[in-house]
Amino acid sequence: MATNAVIPSNPTPGGHAFKAFSITPSDSTELANATTSLWIGVTGTLKVLFNGDTVAVTLTAVPVGLLPISVKQVFATGTTCTGIFGLI
């Protein structure tokens, strides 16, 4: 039987994930929680705002799988990746 894990107050990028949520890219709305990693379901480009930064960047040729980056926003414009999940 599984038990509820205690989510650390300061998760670190690359650490174990305690929660996952689907991300719908948006040009106007930041995520409710900054991620410690992203799961990419379909390869493409990814425009994000890193946690602690103020300028968005576009990552190209993002592969399918785990991407260990901490972001607070995934933009619709400039993102072609799909099946995006945030991990914390």
MODELLER restraints for C-alpha pairs under 7 A, 6 or more apart:
rsr = mdl.restraints
at = mdl.atoms
rsr.add(forms.Gaussian(group=physical.xy_distance, feature=features.Distance(at['CA:7:A'], at['CA:18:A']), mean=6.18, stdev=0.5))
rsr.add(forms.Gaussian(group=physical.xy_distance, feature=features.Distance(at['CA:11:A'], at['CA:36:A']), mean=6.99, stdev=0.5))
rsr.add(forms.Gaussian(group=physical.xy_distance, feature=features.Distance(at['CA:11:A'], at['CA:88:A']), mean=6.75, stdev=0.5))
rsr.add(forms.Gaussian(group=physical.xy_distance, feature=features.Distance(at['CA:12:A'], at['CA:36:A']), mean=6.17, stdev=0.5))
rsr.add(forms.Gaussian(group=physical.xy_distance, feature=features.Distance(at['CA:13:A'], at['CA:36:A']), mean=4.35, stdev=0.5))
rsr.add(forms.Gaussian(group=physical.xy_distance, feature=features.Distance(at['CA:13:A'], at['CA:37:A']), mean=6.26, stdev=0.5))
rsr.add(forms.Gaussian(group=physical.xy_distance, feature=features.Distance(at['CA:13:A'], at['CA:68:A']), mean=6.11, stdev=0.5))
rsr.add(forms.Gaussian(group=physical.xy_distance, feature=features.Distance(at['CA:13:A'], at['CA:69:A']), mean=6.48, stdev=0.5))
rsr.add(forms.Gaussian(group=physical.xy_distance, feature=features.Distance(at['CA:13:A'], at['CA:70:A']), mean=6.38, stdev=0.5))
rsr.add(forms.Gaussian(group=physical.xy_distance, feature=features.Distance(at['CA:14:A'], at['CA:36:A']), mean=6.71, stdev=0.5))
rsr.add(forms.Gaussian(group=physical.xy_distance, feature=features.Distance(at['CA:14:A'], at['CA:37:A']), mean=6.82, stdev=0.5))
rsr.add(forms.Gaussian(group=physical.xy_distance, feature=features.Distance(at['CA:14:A'], at['CA:68:A']), mean=5.59, stdev=0.5))
rsr.add(forms.Gaussian(group=physical.xy_distance, feature=features.Distance(at['CA:17:A'], at['CA:87:A']), mean=5.71, stdev=0.5))
rsr.add(forms.Gaussian(group=physical.xy_distance, feature=features.Distance(at['CA:17:A'], at['CA:88:A']), mean=5.17, stdev=0.5))
rsr.add(forms.Gaussian(group=physical.xy_distance, feature=features.Distance(at['CA:18:A'], at['CA:88:A']), mean=5.74, stdev=0.5))
rsr.add(forms.Gaussian(group=physical.xy_distance, feature=features.Distance(at['CA:19:A'], at['CA:87:A']), mean=5.72, stdev=0.5))
rsr.add(forms.Gaussian(group=physical.xy_distance, feature=features.Distance(at['CA:19:A'], at['CA:88:A']), mean=5.25, stdev=0.5))
rsr.add(forms.Gaussian(group=physical.xy_distance, feature=features.Distance(at['CA:20:A'], at['CA:85:A']), mean=6.41, stdev=0.5))
rsr.add(forms.Gaussian(group=physical.xy_distance, feature=features.Distance(at['CA:20:A'], at['CA:86:A']), mean=5.52, stdev=0.5))
rsr.add(forms.Gaussian(group=physical.xy_distance, feature=features.Distance(at['CA:20:A'], at['CA:87:A']), mean=4.53, stdev=0.5))
rsr.add(forms.Gaussian(group=physical.xy_distance, feature=features.Distance(at['CA:20:A'], at['CA:88:A']), mean=6.47, stdev=0.5))
rsr.add(forms.Gaussian(group=physical.xy_distance, feature=features.Distance(at['CA:21:A'], at['CA:85:A']), mean=5.40, stdev=0.5))
rsr.add(forms.Gaussian(group=physical.xy_distance, feature=features.Distance(at['CA:21:A'], at['CA:86:A']), mean=5.27, stdev=0.5))
rsr.add(forms.Gaussian(group=physical.xy_distance, feature=features.Distance(at['CA:21:A'], at['CA:87:A']), mean=6.70, stdev=0.5))
rsr.add(forms.Gaussian(group=physical.xy_distance, feature=features.Distance(at['CA:22:A'], at['CA:84:A']), mean=6.21, stdev=0.5))
rsr.add(forms.Gaussian(group=physical.xy_distance, feature=features.Distance(at['CA:22:A'], at['CA:85:A']), mean=4.44, stdev=0.5))
rsr.add(forms.Gaussian(group=physical.xy_distance, feature=features.Distance(at['CA:22:A'], at['CA:86:A']), mean=6.31, stdev=0.5))
rsr.add(forms.Gaussian(group=physical.xy_distance, feature=features.Distance(at['CA:23:A'], at['CA:84:A']), mean=5.50, stdev=0.5))
rsr.add(forms.Gaussian(group=physical.xy_distance, feature=features.Distance(at['CA:23:A'], at['CA:85:A']), mean=5.31, stdev=0.5))
rsr.add(forms.Gaussian(group=physical.xy_distance, feature=features.Distance(at['CA:23:A'], at['CA:86:A']), mean=6.37, stdev=0.5))
rsr.add(forms.Gaussian(group=physical.xy_distance, feature=features.Distance(at['CA:25:A'], at['CA:74:A']), mean=4.99, stdev=0.5))
rsr.add(forms.Gaussian(group=physical.xy_distance, feature=features.Distance(at['CA:25:A'], at['CA:75:A']), mean=4.90, stdev=0.5))
rsr.add(forms.Gaussian(group=physical.xy_distance, feature=features.Distance(at['CA:25:A'], at['CA:76:A']), mean=4.46, stdev=0.5))
rsr.add(forms.Gaussian(group=physical.xy_distance, feature=features.Distance(at['CA:26:A'], at['CA:74:A']), mean=6.29, stdev=0.5))
rsr.add(forms.Gaussian(group=physical.xy_distance, feature=features.Distance(at['CA:26:A'], at['CA:75:A']), mean=4.78, stdev=0.5))
rsr.add(forms.Gaussian(group=physical.xy_distance, feature=features.Distance(at['CA:26:A'], at['CA:76:A']), mean=4.74, stdev=0.5))
rsr.add(forms.Gaussian(group=physical.xy_distance, feature=features.Distance(at['CA:27:A'], at['CA:75:A']), mean=4.73, stdev=0.5))
rsr.add(forms.Gaussian(group=physical.xy_distance, feature=features.Distance(at['CA:27:A'], at['CA:76:A']), mean=5.48, stdev=0.5))
rsr.add(forms.Gaussian(group=physical.xy_distance, feature=features.Distance(at['CA:27:A'], at['CA:77:A']), mean=6.60, stdev=0.5))
rsr.add(forms.Gaussian(group=physical.xy_distance, feature=features.Distance(at['CA:30:A'], at['CA:72:A']), mean=5.77, stdev=0.5))
rsr.add(forms.Gaussian(group=physical.xy_distance, feature=features.Distance(at['CA:30:A'], at['CA:73:A']), mean=4.66, stdev=0.5))
rsr.add(forms.Gaussian(group=physical.xy_distance, feature=features.Distance(at['CA:31:A'], at['CA:72:A']), mean=5.41, stdev=0.5))
rsr.add(forms.Gaussian(group=physical.xy_distance, feature=features.Distance(at['CA:31:A'], at['CA:73:A']), mean=5.50, stdev=0.5))
rsr.add(forms.Gaussian(group=physical.xy_distance, feature=features.Distance(at['CA:33:A'], at['CA:72:A']), mean=6.90, stdev=0.5))
rsr.add(forms.Gaussian(group=physical.xy_distance, feature=features.Distance(at['CA:34:A'], at['CA:51:A']), mean=6.45, stdev=0.5))
rsr.add(forms.Gaussian(group=physical.xy_distance, feature=features.Distance(at['CA:34:A'], at['CA:70:A']), mean=6.37, stdev=0.5))
rsr.add(forms.Gaussian(group=physical.xy_distance, feature=features.Distance(at['CA:34:A'], at['CA:71:A']), mean=5.46, stdev=0.5))
rsr.add(forms.Gaussian(group=physical.xy_distance, feature=features.Distance(at['CA:34:A'], at['CA:72:A']), mean=4.49, stdev=0.5))
rsr.add(forms.Gaussian(group=physical.xy_distance, feature=features.Distance(at['CA:35:A'], at['CA:70:A']), mean=4.82, stdev=0.5))
rsr.add(forms.Gaussian(group=physical.xy_distance, feature=features.Distance(at['CA:35:A'], at['CA:71:A']), mean=5.40, stdev=0.5))
rsr.add(forms.Gaussian(group=physical.xy_distance, feature=features.Distance(at['CA:35:A'], at['CA:72:A']), mean=6.65, stdev=0.5))
rsr.add(forms.Gaussian(group=physical.xy_distance, feature=features.Distance(at['CA:35:A'], at['CA:86:A']), mean=5.50, stdev=0.5))
rsr.add(forms.Gaussian(group=physical.xy_distance, feature=features.Distance(at['CA:35:A'], at['CA:87:A']), mean=5.45, stdev=0.5))
rsr.add(forms.Gaussian(group=physical.xy_distance, feature=features.Distance(at['CA:35:A'], at['CA:88:A']), mean=5.21, stdev=0.5))
rsr.add(forms.Gaussian(group=physical.xy_distance, feature=features.Distance(at['CA:36:A'], at['CA:68:A']), mean=6.55, stdev=0.5))
rsr.add(forms.Gaussian(group=physical.xy_distance, feature=features.Distance(at['CA:36:A'], at['CA:69:A']), mean=5.87, stdev=0.5))
rsr.add(forms.Gaussian(group=physical.xy_distance, feature=features.Distance(at['CA:36:A'], at['CA:70:A']), mean=4.46, stdev=0.5))
rsr.add(forms.Gaussian(group=physical.xy_distance, feature=features.Distance(at['CA:36:A'], at['CA:87:A']), mean=5.85, stdev=0.5))
rsr.add(forms.Gaussian(group=physical.xy_distance, feature=features.Distance(at['CA:36:A'], at['CA:88:A']), mean=5.11, stdev=0.5))
rsr.add(forms.Gaussian(group=physical.xy_distance, feature=features.Distance(at['CA:37:A'], at['CA:66:A']), mean=6.87, stdev=0.5))
rsr.add(forms.Gaussian(group=physical.xy_distance, feature=features.Distance(at['CA:37:A'], at['CA:67:A']), mean=5.60, stdev=0.5))
rsr.add(forms.Gaussian(group=physical.xy_distance, feature=features.Distance(at['CA:37:A'], at['CA:68:A']), mean=4.26, stdev=0.5))
rsr.add(forms.Gaussian(group=physical.xy_distance, feature=features.Distance(at['CA:37:A'], at['CA:69:A']), mean=4.80, stdev=0.5))
rsr.add(forms.Gaussian(group=physical.xy_distance, feature=features.Distance(at['CA:37:A'], at['CA:70:A']), mean=5.70, stdev=0.5))
rsr.add(forms.Gaussian(group=physical.xy_distance, feature=features.Distance(at['CA:37:A'], at['CA:86:A']), mean=6.23, stdev=0.5))
rsr.add(forms.Gaussian(group=physical.xy_distance, feature=features.Distance(at['CA:37:A'], at['CA:87:A']), mean=5.19, stdev=0.5))
rsr.add(forms.Gaussian(group=physical.xy_distance, feature=features.Distance(at['CA:37:A'], at['CA:88:A']), mean=6.86, stdev=0.5))
rsr.add(forms.Gaussian(group=physical.xy_distance, feature=features.Distance(at['CA:38:A'], at['CA:66:A']), mean=5.88, stdev=0.5))
rsr.add(forms.Gaussian(group=physical.xy_distance, feature=features.Distance(at['CA:38:A'], at['CA:67:A']), mean=5.05, stdev=0.5))
rsr.add(forms.Gaussian(group=physical.xy_distance, feature=features.Distance(at['CA:38:A'], at['CA:68:A']), mean=6.35, stdev=0.5))
rsr.add(forms.Gaussian(group=physical.xy_distance, feature=features.Distance(at['CA:38:A'], at['CA:69:A']), mean=6.61, stdev=0.5))
rsr.add(forms.Gaussian(group=physical.xy_distance, feature=features.Distance(at['CA:38:A'], at['CA:84:A']), mean=6.76, stdev=0.5))
rsr.add(forms.Gaussian(group=physical.xy_distance, feature=features.Distance(at['CA:38:A'], at['CA:85:A']), mean=5.64, stdev=0.5))
rsr.add(forms.Gaussian(group=physical.xy_distance, feature=features.Distance(at['CA:38:A'], at['CA:86:A']), mean=4.77, stdev=0.5))
rsr.add(forms.Gaussian(group=physical.xy_distance, feature=features.Distance(at['CA:38:A'], at['CA:87:A']), mean=5.83, stdev=0.5))
rsr.add(forms.Gaussian(group=physical.xy_distance, feature=features.Distance(at['CA:39:A'], at['CA:65:A']), mean=5.48, stdev=0.5))
rsr.add(forms.Gaussian(group=physical.xy_distance, feature=features.Distance(at['CA:39:A'], at['CA:66:A']), mean=4.69, stdev=0.5))
rsr.add(forms.Gaussian(group=physical.xy_distance, feature=features.Distance(at['CA:39:A'], at['CA:67:A']), mean=6.12, stdev=0.5))
rsr.add(forms.Gaussian(group=physical.xy_distance, feature=features.Distance(at['CA:39:A'], at['CA:84:A']), mean=5.56, stdev=0.5))
rsr.add(forms.Gaussian(group=physical.xy_distance, feature=features.Distance(at['CA:39:A'], at['CA:85:A']), mean=4.96, stdev=0.5))
rsr.add(forms.Gaussian(group=physical.xy_distance, feature=features.Distance(at['CA:39:A'], at['CA:86:A']), mean=6.43, stdev=0.5))
rsr.add(forms.Gaussian(group=physical.xy_distance, feature=features.Distance(at['CA:40:A'], at['CA:64:A']), mean=5.01, stdev=0.5))
rsr.add(forms.Gaussian(group=physical.xy_distance, feature=features.Distance(at['CA:40:A'], at['CA:65:A']), mean=5.15, stdev=0.5))
rsr.add(forms.Gaussian(group=physical.xy_distance, feature=features.Distance(at['CA:40:A'], at['CA:66:A']), mean=6.43, stdev=0.5))
rsr.add(forms.Gaussian(group=physical.xy_distance, feature=features.Distance(at['CA:40:A'], at['CA:81:A']), mean=6.85, stdev=0.5))
rsr.add(forms.Gaussian(group=physical.xy_distance, feature=features.Distance(at['CA:40:A'], at['CA:82:A']), mean=6.72, stdev=0.5))
rsr.add(forms.Gaussian(group=physical.xy_distance, feature=features.Distance(at['CA:40:A'], at['CA:83:A']), mean=5.83, stdev=0.5))
rsr.add(forms.Gaussian(group=physical.xy_distance, feature=features.Distance(at['CA:40:A'], at['CA:84:A']), mean=4.84, stdev=0.5))
rsr.add(forms.Gaussian(group=physical.xy_distance, feature=features.Distance(at['CA:40:A'], at['CA:85:A']), mean=6.76, stdev=0.5))
rsr.add(forms.Gaussian(group=physical.xy_distance, feature=features.Distance(at['CA:41:A'], at['CA:64:A']), mean=5.39, stdev=0.5))
rsr.add(forms.Gaussian(group=physical.xy_distance, feature=features.Distance(at['CA:41:A'], at['CA:65:A']), mean=6.54, stdev=0.5))
rsr.add(forms.Gaussian(group=physical.xy_distance, feature=features.Distance(at['CA:41:A'], at['CA:82:A']), mean=5.83, stdev=0.5))
rsr.add(forms.Gaussian(group=physical.xy_distance, feature=features.Distance(at['CA:41:A'], at['CA:83:A']), mean=4.26, stdev=0.5))
rsr.add(forms.Gaussian(group=physical.xy_distance, feature=features.Distance(at['CA:41:A'], at['CA:84:A']), mean=6.00, stdev=0.5))
rsr.add(forms.Gaussian(group=physical.xy_distance, feature=features.Distance(at['CA:42:A'], at['CA:64:A']), mean=5.55, stdev=0.5))
rsr.add(forms.Gaussian(group=physical.xy_distance, feature=features.Distance(at['CA:42:A'], at['CA:81:A']), mean=5.38, stdev=0.5))
rsr.add(forms.Gaussian(group=physical.xy_distance, feature=features.Distance(at['CA:42:A'], at['CA:82:A']), mean=5.12, stdev=0.5))
rsr.add(forms.Gaussian(group=physical.xy_distance, feature=features.Distance(at['CA:42:A'], at['CA:83:A']), mean=6.10, stdev=0.5))
rsr.add(forms.Gaussian(group=physical.xy_distance, feature=features.Distance(at['CA:43:A'], at['CA:61:A']), mean=6.72, stdev=0.5))
rsr.add(forms.Gaussian(group=physical.xy_distance, feature=features.Distance(at['CA:43:A'], at['CA:62:A']), mean=5.48, stdev=0.5))
rsr.add(forms.Gaussian(group=physical.xy_distance, feature=features.Distance(at['CA:43:A'], at['CA:63:A']), mean=4.89, stdev=0.5))
rsr.add(forms.Gaussian(group=physical.xy_distance, feature=features.Distance(at['CA:43:A'], at['CA:64:A']), mean=5.17, stdev=0.5))
rsr.add(forms.Gaussian(group=physical.xy_distance, feature=features.Distance(at['CA:43:A'], at['CA:81:A']), mean=5.26, stdev=0.5))
rsr.add(forms.Gaussian(group=physical.xy_distance, feature=features.Distance(at['CA:44:A'], at['CA:60:A']), mean=6.52, stdev=0.5))
rsr.add(forms.Gaussian(group=physical.xy_distance, feature=features.Distance(at['CA:44:A'], at['CA:61:A']), mean=5.35, stdev=0.5))
rsr.add(forms.Gaussian(group=physical.xy_distance, feature=features.Distance(at['CA:44:A'], at['CA:62:A']), mean=5.41, stdev=0.5))
rsr.add(forms.Gaussian(group=physical.xy_distance, feature=features.Distance(at['CA:44:A'], at['CA:80:A']), mean=5.11, stdev=0.5))
rsr.add(forms.Gaussian(group=physical.xy_distance, feature=features.Distance(at['CA:44:A'], at['CA:81:A']), mean=4.49, stdev=0.5))
rsr.add(forms.Gaussian(group=physical.xy_distance, feature=features.Distance(at['CA:45:A'], at['CA:58:A']), mean=6.76, stdev=0.5))
rsr.add(forms.Gaussian(group=physical.xy_distance, feature=features.Distance(at['CA:45:A'], at['CA:59:A']), mean=5.61, stdev=0.5))
rsr.add(forms.Gaussian(group=physical.xy_distance, feature=features.Distance(at['CA:45:A'], at['CA:60:A']), mean=4.49, stdev=0.5))
rsr.add(forms.Gaussian(group=physical.xy_distance, feature=features.Distance(at['CA:45:A'], at['CA:61:A']), mean=5.84, stdev=0.5))
rsr.add(forms.Gaussian(group=physical.xy_distance, feature=features.Distance(at['CA:45:A'], at['CA:62:A']), mean=5.89, stdev=0.5))
rsr.add(forms.Gaussian(group=physical.xy_distance, feature=features.Distance(at['CA:45:A'], at['CA:78:A']), mean=6.80, stdev=0.5))
rsr.add(forms.Gaussian(group=physical.xy_distance, feature=features.Distance(at['CA:45:A'], at['CA:79:A']), mean=5.14, stdev=0.5))
rsr.add(forms.Gaussian(group=physical.xy_distance, feature=features.Distance(at['CA:45:A'], at['CA:80:A']), mean=5.12, stdev=0.5))
rsr.add(forms.Gaussian(group=physical.xy_distance, feature=features.Distance(at['CA:45:A'], at['CA:81:A']), mean=5.67, stdev=0.5))
rsr.add(forms.Gaussian(group=physical.xy_distance, feature=features.Distance(at['CA:46:A'], at['CA:58:A']), mean=5.51, stdev=0.5))
rsr.add(forms.Gaussian(group=physical.xy_distance, feature=features.Distance(at['CA:46:A'], at['CA:59:A']), mean=5.11, stdev=0.5))
rsr.add(forms.Gaussian(group=physical.xy_distance, feature=features.Distance(at['CA:46:A'], at['CA:60:A']), mean=6.56, stdev=0.5))
rsr.add(forms.Gaussian(group=physical.xy_distance, feature=features.Distance(at['CA:46:A'], at['CA:62:A']), mean=6.98, stdev=0.5))
rsr.add(forms.Gaussian(group=physical.xy_distance, feature=features.Distance(at['CA:46:A'], at['CA:78:A']), mean=6.48, stdev=0.5))
rsr.add(forms.Gaussian(group=physical.xy_distance, feature=features.Distance(at['CA:46:A'], at['CA:79:A']), mean=4.39, stdev=0.5))
rsr.add(forms.Gaussian(group=physical.xy_distance, feature=features.Distance(at['CA:46:A'], at['CA:80:A']), mean=6.45, stdev=0.5))
rsr.add(forms.Gaussian(group=physical.xy_distance, feature=features.Distance(at['CA:46:A'], at['CA:81:A']), mean=6.12, stdev=0.5))
rsr.add(forms.Gaussian(group=physical.xy_distance, feature=features.Distance(at['CA:47:A'], at['CA:56:A']), mean=6.66, stdev=0.5))
rsr.add(forms.Gaussian(group=physical.xy_distance, feature=features.Distance(at['CA:47:A'], at['CA:57:A']), mean=5.56, stdev=0.5))
rsr.add(forms.Gaussian(group=physical.xy_distance, feature=features.Distance(at['CA:47:A'], at['CA:58:A']), mean=4.09, stdev=0.5))
rsr.add(forms.Gaussian(group=physical.xy_distance, feature=features.Distance(at['CA:47:A'], at['CA:59:A']), mean=6.18, stdev=0.5))
rsr.add(forms.Gaussian(group=physical.xy_distance, feature=features.Distance(at['CA:47:A'], at['CA:74:A']), mean=5.98, stdev=0.5))
rsr.add(forms.Gaussian(group=physical.xy_distance, feature=features.Distance(at['CA:47:A'], at['CA:75:A']), mean=5.41, stdev=0.5))
rsr.add(forms.Gaussian(group=physical.xy_distance, feature=features.Distance(at['CA:47:A'], at['CA:78:A']), mean=5.42, stdev=0.5))
rsr.add(forms.Gaussian(group=physical.xy_distance, feature=features.Distance(at['CA:47:A'], at['CA:79:A']), mean=5.31, stdev=0.5))
rsr.add(forms.Gaussian(group=physical.xy_distance, feature=features.Distance(at['CA:48:A'], at['CA:56:A']), mean=5.43, stdev=0.5))
rsr.add(forms.Gaussian(group=physical.xy_distance, feature=features.Distance(at['CA:48:A'], at['CA:57:A']), mean=5.66, stdev=0.5))
rsr.add(forms.Gaussian(group=physical.xy_distance, feature=features.Distance(at['CA:48:A'], at['CA:58:A']), mean=6.42, stdev=0.5))
rsr.add(forms.Gaussian(group=physical.xy_distance, feature=features.Distance(at['CA:48:A'], at['CA:71:A']), mean=6.55, stdev=0.5))
rsr.add(forms.Gaussian(group=physical.xy_distance, feature=features.Distance(at['CA:48:A'], at['CA:73:A']), mean=5.56, stdev=0.5))
rsr.add(forms.Gaussian(group=physical.xy_distance, feature=features.Distance(at['CA:48:A'], at['CA:74:A']), mean=4.53, stdev=0.5))
rsr.add(forms.Gaussian(group=physical.xy_distance, feature=features.Distance(at['CA:48:A'], at['CA:75:A']), mean=5.89, stdev=0.5))
rsr.add(forms.Gaussian(group=physical.xy_distance, feature=features.Distance(at['CA:49:A'], at['CA:55:A']), mean=6.39, stdev=0.5))
rsr.add(forms.Gaussian(group=physical.xy_distance, feature=features.Distance(at['CA:49:A'], at['CA:56:A']), mean=4.46, stdev=0.5))
rsr.add(forms.Gaussian(group=physical.xy_distance, feature=features.Distance(at['CA:49:A'], at['CA:57:A']), mean=6.52, stdev=0.5))
rsr.add(forms.Gaussian(group=physical.xy_distance, feature=features.Distance(at['CA:49:A'], at['CA:71:A']), mean=5.66, stdev=0.5))
rsr.add(forms.Gaussian(group=physical.xy_distance, feature=features.Distance(at['CA:49:A'], at['CA:72:A']), mean=5.83, stdev=0.5))
rsr.add(forms.Gaussian(group=physical.xy_distance, feature=features.Distance(at['CA:49:A'], at['CA:73:A']), mean=5.08, stdev=0.5))
rsr.add(forms.Gaussian(group=physical.xy_distance, feature=features.Distance(at['CA:49:A'], at['CA:74:A']), mean=6.59, stdev=0.5))
rsr.add(forms.Gaussian(group=physical.xy_distance, feature=features.Distance(at['CA:50:A'], at['CA:70:A']), mean=5.91, stdev=0.5))
rsr.add(forms.Gaussian(group=physical.xy_distance, feature=features.Distance(at['CA:50:A'], at['CA:71:A']), mean=4.10, stdev=0.5))
rsr.add(forms.Gaussian(group=physical.xy_distance, feature=features.Distance(at['CA:50:A'], at['CA:72:A']), mean=5.91, stdev=0.5))
rsr.add(forms.Gaussian(group=physical.xy_distance, feature=features.Distance(at['CA:51:A'], at['CA:70:A']), mean=5.59, stdev=0.5))
rsr.add(forms.Gaussian(group=physical.xy_distance, feature=features.Distance(at['CA:51:A'], at['CA:71:A']), mean=4.61, stdev=0.5))
rsr.add(forms.Gaussian(group=physical.xy_distance, feature=features.Distance(at['CA:51:A'], at['CA:72:A']), mean=5.09, stdev=0.5))
rsr.add(forms.Gaussian(group=physical.xy_distance, feature=features.Distance(at['CA:58:A'], at['CA:78:A']), mean=6.93, stdev=0.5))
